[in-house]
Every structure is written in C-alpha cells, then in structure tokens.
C-alpha cells in the first residue's frame, strides 16, 4: 500500500488551511448580510405574499448556509486525509450526503412554494 500513501507538505497544508479559514470567514460575513436582508424583506407591509416570500428567502439562505458549511467541512477533511483510500471514502460520503440533503431541500422548497401559491390564490 506504499503507492496509496501521500503526504501534503506542511507549508501547503498551512496555506490550504489559511485559505479555508479565509473562505469560511468571508462566507459567514456574506450569509449574515443575506440573513439581514431576508429578514427585512417582505413582512407585514406586503401582507401574506410578502410573508411567504420572506419565508422562502429565509429557507433558501438556510439551505445555502448548510450546503456551504458541509463543503467547507469536506475541504477540511480532505486537507487532513492520510491516503487516497481516505480521500475516496470522504468523497463518497460527501457526495451521498449532499445528494440526500439536496433532495430534502428541494422537497421542502417545493412545499413552501406550493403553500405560498395556494395562500396567494385564497380570497381575501
């Protein structure tokens, strides 16, 4: 299994970790701004359609946050992987987990949009 081993040089690992940390901080700043914008959007001044749009926006931002956090965690795991077997295992787990998460998110978003459309069609 000697051919299966690999070593990321310490300098490269440090650079990768610093870049990952910088990406994480930038995303946290972005998501915070997006959450504030979504919270301010819609609301009672737009009635039920505004509330529905706000709820959908908040849900979409939460899904984006979860997906990016999952990707950042995956990148961190890859940086620390010891061999190709571990890289392949991590990749398989990540892809399978993301496929499940995306299916669940699509279902939830579809339900939210359907509810919003039904509420918009109700007589006032």
MODELLER restraints for C-alpha pairs under 7 A, 6 or more apart:
rsr = mdl.restraints
at = mdl.atoms
rsr.add(forms.Gaussian(group=physical.xy_distance, feature=features.Distance(at['CA:4:A'], at['CA:83:A']), mean=5.96, stdev=0.5))
rsr.add(forms.Gaussian(group=physical.xy_distance, feature=features.Distance(at['CA:4:A'], at['CA:84:A']), mean=5.67, stdev=0.5))
rsr.add(forms.Gaussian(group=physical.xy_distance, feature=features.Distance(at['CA:5:A'], at['CA:82:A']), mean=6.93, stdev=0.5))
rsr.add(forms.Gaussian(group=physical.xy_distance, feature=features.Distance(at['CA:5:A'], at['CA:83:A']), mean=4.70, stdev=0.5))
rsr.add(forms.Gaussian(group=physical.xy_distance, feature=features.Distance(at['CA:5:A'], at['CA:84:A']), mean=6.60, stdev=0.5))
rsr.add(forms.Gaussian(group=physical.xy_distance, feature=features.Distance(at['CA:6:A'], at['CA:82:A']), mean=6.75, stdev=0.5))
rsr.add(forms.Gaussian(group=physical.xy_distance, feature=features.Distance(at['CA:6:A'], at['CA:83:A']), mean=5.52, stdev=0.5))
rsr.add(forms.Gaussian(group=physical.xy_distance, feature=features.Distance(at['CA:13:A'], at['CA:79:A']), mean=6.47, stdev=0.5))
rsr.add(forms.Gaussian(group=physical.xy_distance, feature=features.Distance(at['CA:31:A'], at['CA:65:A']), mean=6.93, stdev=0.5))
rsr.add(forms.Gaussian(group=physical.xy_distance, feature=features.Distance(at['CA:35:A'], at['CA:58:A']), mean=6.86, stdev=0.5))
rsr.add(forms.Gaussian(group=physical.xy_distance, feature=features.Distance(at['CA:35:A'], at['CA:61:A']), mean=6.94, stdev=0.5))
rsr.add(forms.Gaussian(group=physical.xy_distance, feature=features.Distance(at['CA:38:A'], at['CA:54:A']), mean=6.10, stdev=0.5))
rsr.add(forms.Gaussian(group=physical.xy_distance, feature=features.Distance(at['CA:38:A'], at['CA:57:A']), mean=5.97, stdev=0.5))
rsr.add(forms.Gaussian(group=physical.xy_distance, feature=features.Distance(at['CA:38:A'], at['CA:58:A']), mean=5.92, stdev=0.5))
rsr.add(forms.Gaussian(group=physical.xy_distance, feature=features.Distance(at['CA:39:A'], at['CA:54:A']), mean=6.87, stdev=0.5))
rsr.add(forms.Gaussian(group=physical.xy_distance, feature=features.Distance(at['CA:41:A'], at['CA:54:A']), mean=5.92, stdev=0.5))
rsr.add(forms.Gaussian(group=physical.xy_distance, feature=features.Distance(at['CA:42:A'], at['CA:50:A']), mean=3.99, stdev=0.5))
rsr.add(forms.Gaussian(group=physical.xy_distance, feature=features.Distance(at['CA:42:A'], at['CA:51:A']), mean=5.53, stdev=0.5))
rsr.add(forms.Gaussian(group=physical.xy_distance, feature=features.Distance(at['CA:42:A'], at['CA:53:A']), mean=6.45, stdev=0.5))
rsr.add(forms.Gaussian(group=physical.xy_distance, feature=features.Distance(at['CA:42:A'], at['CA:54:A']), mean=5.32, stdev=0.5))
rsr.add(forms.Gaussian(group=physical.xy_distance, feature=features.Distance(at['CA:43:A'], at['CA:50:A']), mean=5.49, stdev=0.5))
rsr.add(forms.Gaussian(group=physical.xy_distance, feature=features.Distance(at['CA:43:A'], at['CA:51:A']), mean=5.15, stdev=0.5))
rsr.add(forms.Gaussian(group=physical.xy_distance, feature=features.Distance(at['CA:43:A'], at['CA:54:A']), mean=6.93, stdev=0.5))
rsr.add(forms.Gaussian(group=physical.xy_distance, feature=features.Distance(at['CA:44:A'], at['CA:50:A']), mean=6.97, stdev=0.5))
rsr.add(forms.Gaussian(group=physical.xy_distance, feature=features.Distance(at['CA:44:A'], at['CA:51:A']), mean=6.83, stdev=0.5))
rsr.add(forms.Gaussian(group=physical.xy_distance, feature=features.Distance(at['CA:49:A'], at['CA:120:A']), mean=6.22, stdev=0.5))
rsr.add(forms.Gaussian(group=physical.xy_distance, feature=features.Distance(at['CA:52:A'], at['CA:116:A']), mean=5.47, stdev=0.5))
rsr.add(forms.Gaussian(group=physical.xy_distance, feature=features.Distance(at['CA:56:A'], at['CA:112:A']), mean=6.55, stdev=0.5))
rsr.add(forms.Gaussian(group=physical.xy_distance, feature=features.Distance(at['CA:63:A'], at['CA:105:A']), mean=6.87, stdev=0.5))
rsr.add(forms.Gaussian(group=physical.xy_distance, feature=features.Distance(at['CA:74:A'], at['CA:94:A']), mean=6.78, stdev=0.5))
rsr.add(forms.Gaussian(group=physical.xy_distance, feature=features.Distance(at['CA:78:A'], at['CA:87:A']), mean=6.28, stdev=0.5))
rsr.add(forms.Gaussian(group=physical.xy_distance, feature=features.Distance(at['CA:81:A'], at['CA:87:A']), mean=6.03, stdev=0.5))
